[in-house]
């Protein structure tokens, strides 16, 4: 199916013959295969941390080597999604998706049999490389296979699927680890991945019309630059912002990204076409993806620790309360996609989504050691609904403003921005809490223990007060950043409404 072929309201190719022709079946298989990838990759991202204590007990790993089981996967996936997307444009989006799926399955199976923590780290890093191919290739396949209302519905389903993976990854992994062991968890992920590999056999290939030389210098500069920034930021919590190690990695990362921009300006066929970032709707949707990460990840990851350390919540109670934030990500995307296809402005909806996220963070400042579910369910719902709206809109609307030859690049850039922002926000959020507390609680080491939920002893009430004050300042900062970014997004995506309307009309005419 060519990129120009329209799809009808059911999301299948129109004009492909009778309604029961191969076009409808291929569309269903394409969507199902890509959605399976978008389910298992986020599950492996969010669920693996549950197994770390058992892995440490079995393999004897600790500290950085143990944490790299999670960090290596996340870092490899985040750094390579742009590269994978651009490779898909050059050599075939199905090919990159399939290679990513095979590498993911093989390396995840290797993780299940790893005899040593370093072997497990290497396998997990390779799994991240495979995940990059699956995520970037999958988004590019949907972007090139669907148009108009069908594309909006497809990416709304992606938003729901990713939400399911992230929300239930820890639950699924925890059940497997408890009932069997951590090796069974990786074995289960590899087994499901085999279905993904089989699904790639039914996908149709698409690529750019012309195959230029691959931009190797730009790729190397980009990957090393992102690694420098992400690794440096991840060291802030333990070493502090002024540590030579932190400053060295951050400085090297920033310098390499400057070199990357210079290389891309001169490259005949760059791995990233900088024209995508020169303002306009695509830039607006990219900024919306970054803003969503800023406004959601910190609360999602760090609030349960606060509730158990400073409050009176058990681990189970904290997890149950967080469903108020995660369940809307499952329910809202289909509704958002339907509203856009019925003519509601995507610009209005994304502005509303970011406003809800900003308001939820501001409202979350009711947080206190004695807070119960009644006080916190409201702000969590606001953040969750805003996140669900954004998940349904961003990729589908961004693709409306990308040339067919750049769909893979655009998908990779969106996923890189989203994954990189998630990793950076996690590091900065935690480092900010520690930095704000350290002068009051007796040093950085003690502040780190408090941020990790260790508030035991006679000074519990004092530590809880300092912890809460730090949370309030960070939440107000996040709310302000999201509000300002929302204004910028609203301005940048001003051309989206017309494009969406046109796409909707085209899909309606063909239906």
LOMI-222532 format. One line per 2 residues: for each residue x, y, z of C-alpha. Coordinates in nm, 3 decimals, always signed. Each point is the difference from the previous one (the first is absolute). Example, Ala and Ser with C-alpha at 12.3 -4.5 7.8 and 13.67 -1.06 7.14 Angstrom:
% residues 2
+1.230/-0.450/+0.780 | +0.137/+0.344/-0.066
END
This chain:
% residues 511
+0.000/+0.000/+0.000 | +0.147/+0.333/-0.098
+0.024/+0.291/+0.238 | -0.243/+0.196/-0.213
-0.277/-0.258/+0.008 | -0.288/+0.117/+0.216
-0.166/-0.212/+0.264 | -0.368/-0.014/+0.072
-0.174/+0.055/+0.332 | +0.071/-0.353/+0.112
+0.371/+0.063/-0.044 | +0.047/-0.220/-0.306
+0.096/+0.091/-0.355 | -0.283/+0.135/-0.208
-0.003/-0.075/-0.367 | +0.182/-0.327/+0.065
-0.279/-0.212/-0.139 | -0.280/-0.158/+0.193
-0.034/+0.065/+0.375 | +0.130/-0.351/+0.075
+0.306/+0.036/-0.223 | +0.358/-0.038/+0.118
+0.029/+0.372/+0.073 | -0.229/-0.017/+0.303
+0.174/-0.306/+0.139 | +0.344/+0.153/-0.054
-0.105/+0.318/+0.179 | -0.120/-0.202/+0.301
+0.318/-0.207/+0.009 | +0.215/+0.313/-0.033
-0.176/+0.172/+0.289 | +0.001/-0.312/+0.218
+0.370/-0.068/-0.052 | +0.105/+0.357/+0.076
-0.225/+0.020/+0.306 | +0.152/-0.320/+0.139
+0.341/+0.165/-0.026 | -0.129/+0.309/+0.177
-0.131/-0.226/+0.278 | +0.300/-0.217/+0.083
+0.272/+0.267/-0.030 | -0.153/+0.234/+0.265
-0.080/-0.299/+0.222 | +0.367/-0.099/-0.003
+0.094/+0.362/+0.079 | -0.227/+0.039/+0.303
-0.008/-0.358/+0.128 | +0.364/-0.104/+0.024
+0.079/+0.213/+0.306 | -0.230/-0.225/+0.204
+0.243/-0.290/-0.054 | +0.317/+0.180/+0.110
+0.007/-0.130/+0.361 | -0.034/-0.362/-0.120
+0.262/+0.054/-0.271 | +0.239/+0.140/+0.261
-0.060/-0.301/+0.223 | +0.063/-0.250/-0.281
+0.286/+0.165/-0.191 | +0.161/+0.200/+0.279
-0.019/+0.333/-0.184 | -0.028/+0.329/+0.181
+0.027/+0.373/-0.059 | +0.059/+0.119/-0.354
+0.029/-0.349/-0.151 | -0.343/-0.093/+0.132
-0.163/+0.329/-0.097 | +0.135/-0.036/-0.353
-0.253/-0.283/-0.051 | -0.257/+0.280/-0.026
+0.218/+0.294/-0.104 | +0.174/-0.182/-0.287
-0.332/-0.093/-0.158 | -0.144/+0.348/+0.036
+0.315/+0.178/-0.116 | +0.045/-0.215/-0.313
-0.365/+0.033/-0.098 | -0.008/+0.377/+0.051
+0.325/+0.071/-0.184 | -0.068/-0.215/-0.304
-0.364/+0.069/-0.086 | +0.086/+0.295/-0.226
+0.267/-0.207/-0.171 | -0.238/-0.295/-0.042
-0.267/+0.226/-0.149 | +0.239/+0.150/-0.253
+0.133/-0.345/-0.092 | -0.359/-0.106/-0.062
-0.045/+0.284/-0.250 | +0.317/-0.112/-0.181
-0.013/-0.379/+0.013 | -0.363/-0.082/+0.074
-0.222/+0.060/+0.304 | -0.119/-0.360/+0.014
+0.363/-0.119/-0.016 | +0.105/+0.216/+0.297
-0.310/-0.104/+0.195 | +0.075/-0.368/-0.072
+0.371/+0.027/+0.085 | -0.093/+0.178/+0.323
-0.253/-0.271/+0.089 | +0.248/-0.284/-0.065
+0.273/+0.173/+0.203 | -0.245/+0.070/+0.282
-0.108/-0.364/+0.020 | +0.352/-0.144/-0.024
+0.151/+0.233/+0.259 | -0.295/-0.036/+0.239
+0.031/-0.377/-0.022 | +0.373/+0.038/+0.071
-0.089/+0.207/+0.306 | -0.213/-0.287/+0.130
+0.305/-0.228/-0.003 | +0.265/+0.256/+0.104
+0.258/-0.161/+0.236 | +0.154/+0.330/+0.116
-0.123/+0.354/+0.064 | +0.224/+0.144/-0.273
-0.141/-0.245/-0.254 | -0.348/+0.105/+0.108
+0.096/+0.368/-0.039 | +0.126/-0.064/-0.354
-0.313/-0.195/-0.093 | -0.227/+0.272/+0.135
+0.190/+0.270/-0.189 | -0.044/-0.197/-0.323
-0.369/-0.036/+0.085 | -0.014/+0.380/+0.011
+0.153/+0.015/-0.347 | -0.268/-0.237/-0.124
-0.269/+0.202/+0.177 | +0.115/+0.311/-0.188
-0.058/-0.178/-0.331 | -0.344/-0.120/+0.109
-0.117/+0.339/+0.130 | +0.136/+0.220/-0.279
-0.075/-0.253/-0.274 | -0.352/-0.059/+0.131
-0.088/+0.368/+0.010 | +0.137/+0.049/-0.352
-0.200/-0.299/-0.129 | -0.323/+0.143/+0.139
+0.083/+0.348/-0.128 | +0.061/-0.128/-0.352
-0.289/-0.250/-0.004 | -0.286/+0.210/+0.137
-0.131/+0.346/-0.080 | -0.268/+0.240/+0.124
-0.248/-0.135/+0.257 | +0.146/-0.351/-0.022
+0.342/+0.131/+0.100 | -0.152/+0.189/+0.294
-0.175/-0.317/+0.120 | +0.312/-0.210/-0.046
+0.218/+0.230/+0.210 | -0.274/+0.034/+0.260
+0.019/-0.377/+0.035 | +0.378/+0.031/+0.030
-0.047/+0.243/+0.289 | -0.231/-0.243/+0.176
+0.234/-0.294/-0.061 | +0.307/+0.182/+0.130
-0.203/+0.100/+0.306 | -0.097/-0.362/+0.063
+0.364/-0.108/-0.032 | +0.135/+0.264/+0.235
-0.282/-0.036/+0.254 | -0.010/-0.377/+0.024
+0.364/-0.082/-0.070 | +0.094/+0.003/+0.371
-0.309/-0.206/+0.092 | +0.064/-0.262/-0.268
+0.372/-0.017/+0.077 | -0.062/-0.012/+0.373
-0.242/-0.290/-0.038 | +0.248/-0.200/-0.209
+0.292/+0.073/+0.233 | -0.203/-0.095/+0.307
-0.157/-0.313/-0.150 | +0.310/-0.122/-0.186
+0.316/+0.214/-0.018 | +0.160/+0.285/-0.190
+0.121/-0.231/-0.278 | -0.360/-0.098/-0.070
-0.084/+0.369/-0.035 | +0.256/+0.049/-0.277
-0.107/-0.331/-0.155 | -0.360/+0.119/-0.014
+0.101/+0.327/-0.168 | +0.204/-0.195/-0.255
-0.288/-0.239/-0.064 | -0.244/+0.281/-0.073
+0.269/+0.158/-0.216 | -0.005/-0.309/-0.223
-0.357/+0.090/-0.095 | +0.130/+0.342/-0.098
+0.264/-0.158/-0.225 | -0.267/-0.213/-0.168
-0.215/+0.309/-0.050 | +0.276/+0.172/-0.197
-0.043/-0.262/-0.274 | -0.339/+0.153/-0.087
+0.114/+0.363/-0.017 | +0.055/+0.178/-0.330
+0.326/+0.183/-0.058 | +0.023/+0.376/-0.046
+0.296/+0.235/-0.026 | +0.107/+0.333/-0.146
-0.007/+0.013/-0.379 | +0.375/+0.065/-0.017
+0.265/-0.173/+0.213 | +0.284/+0.244/+0.077
+0.318/-0.073/+0.197 | -0.044/-0.054/+0.370
+0.114/+0.291/+0.218 | +0.252/-0.187/+0.216
+0.184/+0.306/+0.148 | -0.326/+0.161/+0.101
-0.127/-0.323/+0.152 | +0.314/-0.049/+0.211
-0.006/+0.361/+0.124 | -0.369/-0.023/+0.091
+0.021/-0.332/+0.185 | +0.311/+0.099/+0.199
-0.149/+0.342/+0.078 | -0.322/-0.148/+0.137
+0.195/-0.259/+0.201 | +0.212/+0.278/+0.153
-0.302/+0.208/+0.101 | -0.201/-0.291/+0.136
+0.287/-0.165/+0.187 | +0.113/+0.332/+0.147
-0.350/+0.085/+0.116 | -0.044/-0.345/+0.155
+0.310/+0.062/+0.215 | -0.138/+0.323/+0.150
-0.199/-0.169/+0.277 | +0.309/-0.171/+0.143
+0.277/+0.245/-0.089 | -0.166/+0.343/-0.014
-0.022/+0.259/-0.276 | +0.354/+0.131/+0.057
+0.172/-0.339/-0.016 | +0.281/-0.008/-0.261
-0.139/-0.329/-0.127 | -0.347/+0.148/-0.051
+0.129/+0.320/-0.158 | +0.237/-0.196/-0.222
-0.269/-0.225/-0.144 | -0.254/+0.282/-0.034
+0.255/+0.224/-0.169 | +0.117/-0.274/-0.236
-0.359/-0.089/-0.086 | -0.094/+0.361/-0.073
+0.314/+0.052/-0.210 | -0.069/-0.314/-0.205
-0.355/+0.114/-0.068 | +0.134/+0.335/-0.123
+0.231/-0.197/-0.229 | -0.299/-0.208/-0.108
-0.197/+0.310/-0.102 | +0.301/+0.131/-0.196
+0.035/-0.334/-0.178 | -0.370/-0.015/-0.084
+0.011/+0.349/-0.152 | +0.266/-0.118/-0.244
-0.122/-0.356/-0.063 | -0.163/-0.066/-0.335
-0.225/-0.266/+0.157 | +0.001/+0.060/+0.380
-0.122/-0.249/+0.257 | -0.213/+0.289/+0.130
-0.139/+0.258/-0.240 | +0.028/+0.319/+0.207
-0.285/+0.149/-0.203 | -0.231/-0.208/+0.224
+0.107/+0.219/+0.295 | -0.038/+0.343/-0.159
-0.330/+0.086/+0.160 | -0.344/-0.093/-0.124
-0.242/-0.278/+0.091 | +0.247/-0.290/+0.016
+0.221/+0.192/+0.243 | -0.309/+0.075/+0.205
-0.095/-0.365/+0.026 | +0.357/-0.093/+0.087
-0.006/+0.259/+0.279 | -0.331/-0.145/+0.117
+0.166/-0.343/+0.031 | +0.280/+0.150/+0.211
-0.247/+0.192/+0.216 | -0.206/-0.309/+0.069
+0.309/-0.177/+0.128 | +0.095/+0.294/+0.222
-0.348/+0.016/+0.149 | -0.064/-0.367/+0.068
+0.312/-0.212/+0.056 | +0.116/+0.153/+0.329
-0.335/-0.048/+0.174 | -0.049/-0.347/-0.147
+0.336/-0.133/+0.122 | +0.073/+0.194/+0.320
-0.341/+0.051/+0.161 | -0.037/-0.363/+0.119
+0.333/+0.033/+0.182 | -0.118/+0.318/+0.173
-0.331/-0.157/+0.100 | +0.174/-0.296/+0.163
+0.287/+0.195/+0.157 | -0.161/+0.323/+0.119
-0.358/-0.126/+0.012 | -0.182/-0.303/+0.132
-0.053/-0.188/-0.327 | +0.102/-0.360/-0.053
+0.157/-0.099/-0.332 | -0.330/-0.152/-0.110
-0.203/+0.307/+0.099 | +0.242/+0.232/-0.180
-0.018/-0.212/-0.315 | -0.378/-0.004/+0.011
-0.018/+0.377/+0.035 | +0.227/+0.046/-0.303
-0.268/-0.170/-0.213 | -0.177/+0.336/+0.011
+0.284/+0.130/-0.217 | +0.059/-0.306/-0.219
-0.354/-0.118/-0.079 | -0.096/+0.317/-0.193
+0.289/-0.074/-0.238 | -0.190/-0.316/-0.093
-0.345/+0.154/-0.035 | +0.055/+0.352/-0.137
+0.196/-0.056/-0.328 | -0.289/-0.164/-0.193
-0.229/+0.285/+0.103 | +0.255/+0.260/-0.107
+0.045/-0.167/-0.339 | -0.376/-0.006/-0.052
-0.032/+0.370/+0.087 | +0.269/+0.097/-0.254
-0.164/-0.207/-0.272 | -0.330/+0.172/+0.077
+0.156/+0.339/-0.061 | +0.116/+0.113/+0.345
+0.320/+0.203/-0.029 | +0.312/-0.201/+0.083
+0.163/+0.330/+0.098 | -0.273/+0.059/+0.257
+0.032/-0.352/+0.138 | +0.379/+0.006/+0.040
-0.019/+0.340/+0.167 | -0.262/-0.141/+0.236
+0.215/-0.308/+0.065 | +0.305/+0.205/+0.102
-0.218/+0.234/+0.208 | -0.140/-0.300/+0.189
+0.350/-0.133/+0.064 | +0.115/+0.342/+0.126
-0.308/+0.038/+0.220 | +0.043/-0.353/+0.137
+0.358/+0.072/+0.107 | -0.106/+0.328/+0.162
-0.290/-0.171/+0.179 | +0.238/-0.275/+0.116
+0.157/+0.256/+0.235 | -0.272/-0.101/+0.249
+0.242/-0.288/+0.061 | +0.083/-0.041/+0.368
+0.113/-0.286/+0.227 | -0.359/-0.049/+0.112
-0.154/+0.012/-0.349 | -0.240/-0.278/-0.085
-0.144/-0.129/-0.323 | -0.287/+0.249/+0.014
+0.237/+0.299/-0.019 | +0.220/-0.145/-0.276
-0.238/-0.177/-0.238 | -0.109/+0.329/-0.160
+0.342/+0.126/-0.111 | +0.102/-0.350/-0.109
-0.310/-0.025/-0.218 | +0.076/+0.337/-0.162
+0.354/-0.104/-0.086 | -0.120/-0.338/-0.127
-0.272/+0.144/-0.223 | +0.243/+0.257/-0.142
+0.253/-0.273/-0.069 | -0.265/-0.214/-0.169
-0.108/+0.285/-0.227 | +0.361/+0.073/-0.098
+0.076/-0.369/-0.065 | -0.285/-0.018/-0.250
+0.088/+0.318/-0.188 | +0.373/+0.059/-0.027
+0.127/-0.263/-0.242 | -0.301/+0.001/-0.231
-0.011/+0.378/-0.030 | +0.377/+0.036/-0.037
+0.002/-0.243/-0.293 | -0.250/+0.221/-0.185
+0.282/+0.253/-0.048 | +0.280/-0.230/-0.115
+0.090/-0.092/-0.358 | -0.039/-0.373/-0.077
+0.377/-0.041/-0.040 | +0.056/+0.131/+0.354
-0.265/-0.198/+0.191 | +0.253/-0.240/+0.152
+0.227/+0.286/+0.102 | -0.294/+0.185/+0.158
-0.118/-0.310/+0.187 | +0.351/-0.064/+0.130
+0.039/+0.362/+0.108 | -0.331/-0.003/+0.189
+0.089/-0.323/+0.179 | +0.353/+0.120/+0.076
-0.133/+0.326/+0.142 | -0.258/-0.184/+0.208
+0.236/-0.268/+0.129 | +0.288/+0.240/+0.061
-0.226/+0.246/+0.179 | -0.135/-0.277/+0.223
+0.352/-0.103/+0.100 | +0.118/+0.356/+0.058
-0.310/+0.098/+0.197 | +0.044/-0.304/+0.225
+0.357/+0.101/+0.075 | -0.064/+0.373/+0.039
-0.315/-0.043/+0.212 | +0.179/-0.221/+0.250
+0.314/+0.215/-0.001 | -0.209/+0.312/+0.060
-0.168/-0.154/+0.305 | +0.339/-0.094/+0.144
+0.159/+0.338/-0.073 | -0.289/+0.190/+0.162
+0.021/-0.210/+0.317 | +0.371/-0.048/+0.052
+0.077/+0.323/+0.185 | -0.290/-0.057/+0.242
+0.033/-0.369/+0.079 | +0.375/-0.030/+0.049
+0.159/-0.064/-0.335 | -0.051/-0.159/-0.337
+0.027/-0.358/+0.123 | -0.279/+0.049/+0.252
-0.211/+0.185/-0.258 | +0.045/-0.296/-0.234
-0.129/-0.240/+0.264 | -0.302/+0.222/+0.060
-0.075/+0.021/-0.373 | +0.017/-0.381/-0.009
-0.269/-0.014/+0.270 | +0.222/-0.065/+0.304
-0.136/+0.241/+0.264 | +0.041/-0.227/+0.301
+0.104/+0.110/+0.346 | -0.098/+0.273/+0.243
+0.032/+0.273/-0.262 | -0.268/-0.150/-0.228
-0.235/+0.298/+0.032 | +0.276/+0.251/-0.078
+0.127/-0.200/-0.297 | -0.354/-0.042/-0.133
-0.049/+0.377/+0.019 | +0.320/+0.068/-0.196
-0.090/-0.270/-0.252 | -0.343/+0.155/-0.048
+0.138/+0.352/-0.045 | +0.236/-0.128/-0.270
-0.287/-0.174/-0.174 | -0.211/+0.317/+0.002
+0.274/+0.210/-0.159 | +0.068/-0.260/-0.270
-0.373/-0.036/-0.074 | -0.048/+0.376/-0.037
+0.301/+0.012/-0.232 | -0.138/-0.283/-0.215
-0.344/+0.163/-0.012 | +0.150/+0.331/-0.112
+0.216/-0.161/-0.267 | -0.299/-0.193/-0.136
-0.217/+0.312/-0.009 | +0.262/+0.199/-0.192
+0.062/-0.289/-0.235 | -0.373/-0.037/-0.059
-0.015/+0.357/-0.128 | +0.288/-0.068/-0.238
-0.160/-0.325/-0.122 | -0.328/+0.178/-0.064
+0.175/+0.254/-0.217 | +0.220/-0.249/-0.188
-0.276/-0.247/-0.091 | -0.224/+0.275/-0.138
+0.017/-0.158/-0.346 | -0.114/-0.340/+0.129
-0.372/+0.063/-0.002 | -0.018/+0.062/-0.371
+0.217/-0.300/-0.080 | -0.205/-0.226/+0.221
-0.323/+0.123/-0.147 | +0.131/-0.067/-0.347
+0.109/-0.349/+0.096 | -0.337/-0.071/+0.157
-0.182/+0.122/-0.307 | +0.216/-0.215/-0.223
-0.067/-0.306/+0.208 | -0.373/+0.075/+0.005
-0.014/+0.043/-0.376 | +0.164/-0.337/-0.046
-0.213/-0.182/+0.253
END
